Amino acid sequence: MTWQRLSQRSVGIDLDGPYEGVPKHLLHGLIYWFQGISGYRSTNGMADSRLREVAVRLRAPLPVDLRATEIMTSLADVAGRDEDFCLDLIDASLSVWGRHNNQGESLRRLLLAGGSVWTVADDGTSLTRVVSDEVQSAFDTAASVEDEASNELRQAWANAYGRNGDPSDAWDHAIKAVEDVLIGVVVPNNGKATLAHVIGELNGANSAQWQMVLPGADKSNDVAPLVSMLRLMWPNHDRHGGVAPKRTPSVQEAQAVVSLAAVIVQWHRLGWVAQKR
C-alpha cells in the first residue's frame, strides 16, 4: 500500500499520482539511486565498464577520456533535465547491473513511495509498468509453471509492459505461448503447425470432436468461443504474410493480447480448453 501523509489521510484526500514521468519529488531519489548502483558511495570504487555500457546503450556522446565519476555525473546531469532520459537511465542501469546488485528492492520502494506508474520487474533487470493486482495475479498464475509457455509469456509481458518494450514482439511471444500449449493437444502430428492450424482444426470439419469446459447458452460445450479468442490473437498484423497491409500494434493492443494469452495458458493448465469429446 502506498503511504500517504497524515494530513491528507485525515481529511480524506485521494492519493496523488500515478505519475508517468519523473516528478520533482522523485527525481532526487532516482539520481541518488543511480549514484549508488554506480558505486559512488562504495568502498570498492566505481564500475567504470558498466557505466560506459549504460552510456553506450543511451547513445550518450561522451568524450573518450572521461573518468567513471565524470561519466556518472554527465549522465545524472542530463537525467536531471530530461524525464524520459532519467527513466531510460534507470532502466538501462537495471539491465546492465541486473541481478548482480541488491538495490532493486530499494528502487521498487522508492518508485512506490513516489507514486510512479513504473516499478522494478520481477527479474530485477528492467522497469515495468504497474498493473492492477488482478492482472498481475492472472499473469503470475499462468507463468508459475517452469516451461516454454511460461518463458514466452514472460517475454511477452516484458515487451508489453516494460519501459523499452516492443508491442509487436509482445504479440509474437503471446502467440508462441498459446501455440506451445495447444499445438501438442490439437494438432500433435503437425511438426510445422502454427496457431492458424489450431484454429483450422477447432473450426473445421472436426470441430464437433472438441469441447471446452464452458457449456455455453445451449449447453453444448462448443469450442466456438475459444476459436473466437484465438482469432483475436491471430495474426499479428505487423508480421503476418500475405497481401494485407501491415500495422504495428499499439501498446494497449499488445497488453490485451498478452492478458488473453495468459488466460488461455492457465485454462490449458487446468484442463479447461480443447479436450476431445
TAFEN-V621648 format. One record per residue. N is the residue number from 1. RES is the residue in one small letter. SS is DSSP state (H for helix, E for strand, C for the rest). PHI is phi as a letter, one per 20 degrees, with the letter a starting at -180 (999 if undefined). Layout:
n->{N N}
res->{RES RES}
ss->{SS SS}
phi->{PHI PHI}
This chain:
n->{1 2 3 4 5 6 7 8 9 10 11 12 13 14 15 16 17 18 19 20 21 22 23 24 25 26 27 28 29 30 31 32 33 34 35 36 37 38 39 40 41 42 43 44 45 46 47 48 49 50 51 52 53 54 55 56 57 58 59 60 61 62 63 64 65 66 67 68 69 70 71 72 73 74 75 76 77 78 79 80 81 82 83 84 85 86 87 88 89 90 91 92 93 94 95 96 97 98 99 100 101 102 103 104 105 106 107 108 109 110 111 112 113 114 115 116 117 118 119 120 121 122 123 124 125 126 127 128 129 130 131 132 133 134 135 136 137 138 139 140 141 142 143 144 145 146 147 148 149 150 151 152 153 154 155 156 157 158 159 160 161 162 163 164 165 166 167 168 169 170 171 172 173 174 175 176 177 178 179 180 181 182 183 184 185 186 187 188 189 190 191 192 193 194 195 196 197 198 199 200 201 202 203 204 205 206 207 208 209 210 211 212 213 214 215 216 217 218 219 220 221 222 223 224 225 226 227 228 229 230 231 232 233 234 235 236 237 238 239 240 241 242 243 244 245 246 247 248 249 250 251 252 253 254 255 256 257 258 259 260 261 262 263 264 265 266 267 268 269 270 271 272 273 274 275 276 277}
res->{m t w q r l s q r s v g i d l d g p y e g v p k h l l h g l i y w f q g i s g y r s t n g m a d s r l r e v a v r l r a p l p v d l r a t e i m t s l a d v a g r d e d f c l d l i d a s l s v w g r h n n q g e s l r r l l l a g g s v w t v a d d g t s l t r v v s d e v q s a f d t a a s v e d e a s n e l r q a w a n a y g r n g d p s d a w d h a i k a v e d v l i g v v v p n n g k a t l a h v i g e l n g a n s a q w q m v l p g a d k s n d v a p l v s m l r l m w p n h d r h g g v a p k r t p s v q e a q a v v s l a a v i v q w h r l g w v a q k r}
ss->{C C C C C H H H H C C C C C C C C C E C C C C H H H H H H H H H H H H H H C C C C C C C C C C H H H H H H H H H H C C C C C C C C C C H H H H H H H H H H H H H H C H H H H H H H H H H H H H H H C C C C C C H H H H H H H H H H C C E C E E E C C C C C C E E E C C C H H H H H H H H H H C C C C C H H H H H H H H H H H H H H E C C C C H H H H H H H H H H H H H H H H H H H H C C C C C C C C H H H H H H H H H C C C H H H E E C C C C C C C C C C C C H H H H H H H H H H C C C C C C C C C C C C C C C C C H H H H H H H H H H H H H H H H H H H C C C C C E E C}
phi->{999 f f c g g f e f f d m f f f e n f d f e c f g f d g f f f f f f f f f f f n f d e f e n e e g f f f f f g f f g e l e e e f f e f e g f f f g f f f f f f f f d c f f f f f f f f f f f f f f e l f e b d d f f f f g f f f f f e m f e d b e f g e m d a e c f f c f g f f f f f f g f f e f e e b f f f f f f f f f f g f e d f g d e b g f f g f f f f f f f f f f e d g f e e c f e d f d f c f f f f f f f f d e f e g f e d b c f f f m f e l e l f e g f f g f f f f f e d e f f e c f f o e f f e b f f f f f f f f f f f f f f f f f f f g f f e m e c l d f f}
